[in-house]
Every structure is written in structure tokens, then in C-alpha cells.
């Protein structure tokens, strides 16, 4: 038997919840938009907004790692 070698993507759950409430869609739909599986104007907006909200978090993590 072959084992699955694909890694699961993890998303910032707080951002996913906020976006799902603000756009009034499900959390599943938001994750699919971020992956790129959904194609629509709303999906593009959600993906753009997720990246805007997530990038500052990643930058802070990198800064913290560099301090140590």
C-alpha cells in the first residue's frame, strides 16, 4: 500500500472565522477560496483579504525567530 505523501495545509483559523462571518459564507468556502479551488469575484476578494491579514502575522513570527 502506498502512503499519502501530500501534506495538509494549515490556515489561521481566527482569520478564517472572521472572513466567513464578514462575507456570510461557510468556513469551508473560505478555505477553498484561499486554496484557489473556487473561482468568483467573492472568492478573489476573500483570498486577497486573507493574504493581507495573514502576512503581518508571518512577518512577526520571522522577527521573533531572528531575535533568538
DRENPA-3360 file (N, C-alpha, C; in nm, 2 decimals, always signed):
BEGIN
1 = XXXXXXXX = +0.08/-0.12/+0.00/+0.00/+0.00/+0.00/+0.09/+0.12/+0.00 ~ +0.04/+0.22/-0.07/+0.12/+0.35/-0.08/+0.06/+0.44/+0.03 ~ +0.15/+0.51/+0.09/+0.10/+0.61/+0.19/+0.08/+0.75/+0.12 ~ -0.01/+0.82/+0.17/-0.03/+0.96/+0.12/+0.08/+1.05/+0.15 ~ +0.15/+1.11/+0.05/+0.26/+1.19/+0.08/+0.23/+1.34/+0.08 ~ +0.11/+1.37/+0.05/+0.07/+1.51/+0.05/+0.05/+1.56/+0.19 ~ +0.11/+1.69/+0.21/+0.09/+1.75/+0.34/-0.04/+1.83/+0.34 ~ -0.10/+1.83/+0.46/-0.22/+1.91/+0.48/-0.18/+2.06/+0.50;
9 = XXXXXXXX = -0.25/+2.15/+0.44/-0.23/+2.29/+0.46/-0.30/+2.33/+0.58 ~ -0.23/+2.42/+0.66/-0.30/+2.47/+0.78/-0.32/+2.62/+0.76 ~ -0.43/+2.67/+0.80/-0.47/+2.81/+0.79/-0.49/+2.87/+0.92 ~ -0.48/+3.00/+0.93/-0.51/+3.07/+1.05/-0.66/+3.07/+1.08 ~ -0.70/+2.99/+1.18/-0.84/+2.97/+1.20/-0.91/+3.10/+1.24 ~ -0.85/+3.18/+1.31/-0.91/+3.31/+1.35/-0.95/+3.39/+1.23 ~ -0.86/+3.40/+1.13/-0.88/+3.48/+1.01/-0.99/+3.41/+0.93 ~ -0.99/+3.28/+0.92/-1.10/+3.21/+0.85/-1.24/+3.24/+0.91;
17 = XXXXXXXX = -1.25/+3.24/+1.04/-1.37/+3.26/+1.11/-1.42/+3.41/+1.09 ~ -1.33/+3.50/+1.09/-1.37/+3.64/+1.07/-1.42/+3.66/+0.93 ~ -1.34/+3.61/+0.83/-1.38/+3.62/+0.69/-1.52/+3.56/+0.67 ~ -1.54/+3.44/+0.72/-1.67/+3.37/+0.70/-1.79/+3.45/+0.75 ~ -1.77/+3.52/+0.87/-1.87/+3.60/+0.92/-1.89/+3.72/+0.84 ~ -1.78/+3.79/+0.80/-1.80/+3.92/+0.73/-1.86/+3.90/+0.59 ~ -1.82/+3.79/+0.52/-1.88/+3.76/+0.39/-2.00/+3.68/+0.39 ~ -2.04/+3.63/+0.51/-2.16/+3.55/+0.53/-2.15/+3.42/+0.44;
25 = XXXXXXXX = -2.04/+3.35/+0.45/-2.02/+3.22/+0.38/-1.96/+3.13/+0.49 ~ -1.96/+3.00/+0.45/-1.91/+2.90/+0.54/-1.75/+2.90/+0.55 ~ -1.70/+2.85/+0.66/-1.56/+2.84/+0.67/-1.49/+2.75/+0.57 ~ -1.57/+2.65/+0.53/-1.52/+2.56/+0.42/-1.50/+2.64/+0.29 ~ -1.59/+2.73/+0.26/-1.59/+2.81/+0.14/-1.46/+2.90/+0.14 ~ -1.44/+2.96/+0.26/-1.32/+3.05/+0.27/-1.19/+2.97/+0.25 ~ -1.18/+2.85/+0.31/-1.06/+2.77/+0.29/-1.04/+2.73/+0.14 ~ -1.15/+2.70/+0.07/-1.15/+2.66/-0.07/-1.10/+2.79/-0.15;
33 = XXXXXXXX = -1.15/+2.90/-0.11/-1.11/+3.03/-0.18/-0.96/+3.05/-0.17 ~ -0.91/+3.03/-0.05/-0.77/+3.05/-0.02/-0.68/+2.95/-0.10 ~ -0.73/+2.83/-0.11/-0.66/+2.73/-0.18/-0.65/+2.76/-0.33 ~ -0.76/+2.83/-0.38/-0.77/+2.86/-0.52/-0.86/+2.77/-0.59 ~ -0.94/+2.69/-0.52/-1.03/+2.59/-0.58/-1.16/+2.66/-0.63 ~ -1.20/+2.77/-0.57/-1.32/+2.85/-0.61/-1.28/+2.97/-0.70 ~ -1.36/+2.99/-0.80/-1.34/+3.10/-0.89/-1.46/+3.19/-0.90 ~ -1.45/+3.30/-0.84/-1.56/+3.40/-0.85/-1.50/+3.54/-0.80;
41 = XXXXXXXX = -1.57/+3.64/-0.81/-1.53/+3.77/-0.76/-1.52/+3.77/-0.61 ~ -1.61/+3.71/-0.54/-1.61/+3.70/-0.40/-1.49/+3.61/-0.35 ~ -1.46/+3.50/-0.42/-1.35/+3.42/-0.39/-1.22/+3.49/-0.40 ~ -1.21/+3.57/-0.50/-1.08/+3.65/-0.52/-1.07/+3.75/-0.41 ~ -1.18/+3.82/-0.37/-1.17/+3.92/-0.26/-1.13/+3.85/-0.13 ~ -1.19/+3.73/-0.11/-1.16/+3.66/+0.02/-1.02/+3.62/+0.02 ~ -0.96/+3.57/-0.09/-0.82/+3.53/-0.09/-0.73/+3.65/-0.07 ~ -0.76/+3.76/-0.13/-0.68/+3.88/-0.12/-0.68/+3.93/+0.03;
49 = XXXXXXXX = -0.80/+3.93/+0.09/-0.82/+3.97/+0.22/-0.75/+3.88/+0.32 ~ -0.75/+3.75/+0.30/-0.69/+3.65/+0.38/-0.53/+3.68/+0.38 ~ -0.48/+3.70/+0.26/-0.34/+3.72/+0.25/-0.29/+3.85/+0.32 ~ -0.38/+3.95/+0.31/-0.35/+4.08/+0.37/-0.35/+4.06/+0.52 ~ -0.44/+3.99/+0.58/-0.45/+3.97/+0.72/-0.34/+3.87/+0.77 ~ -0.30/+3.78/+0.69/-0.21/+3.67/+0.73/-0.06/+3.72/+0.73 ~ -0.03/+3.80/+0.63/+0.11/+3.84/+0.61/+0.17/+3.91/+0.73 ~ +0.11/+4.00/+0.80/+0.17/+4.06/+0.92/+0.20/+3.96/+1.03;
57 = XXXXXXXX = +0.12/+3.86/+1.04/+0.14/+3.75/+1.14/+0.27/+3.68/+1.10 ~ +0.29/+3.64/+0.98/+0.41/+3.57/+0.93/+0.54/+3.66/+0.95 ~ +0.52/+3.79/+0.93/+0.64/+3.88/+0.95/+0.68/+3.88/+1.10 ~ +0.58/+3.89/+1.18/+0.61/+3.89/+1.33/+0.68/+3.76/+1.37 ~ +0.64/+3.65/+1.32/+0.70/+3.52/+1.35/+0.84/+3.52/+1.31 ~ +0.87/+3.57/+1.19/+1.01/+3.57/+1.14/+1.09/+3.66/+1.23 ~ +1.04/+3.78/+1.26/+1.11/+3.87/+1.35/+1.15/+3.81/+1.48 ~ +1.05/+3.73/+1.54/+1.07/+3.67/+1.67/+1.18/+3.56/+1.66;
65 = XXXX = +1.18/+3.48/+1.55/+1.28/+3.38/+1.53/+1.42/+3.44/+1.51 ~ +1.43/+3.56/+1.45/+1.56/+3.62/+1.43/+1.61/+3.68/+1.56 ~ +1.53/+3.72/+1.65/+1.57/+3.77/+1.78/+1.64/+3.67/+1.87 ~ +1.61/+3.55/+1.86/+1.67/+3.44/+1.94/+1.79/+3.39/+1.89;
% end
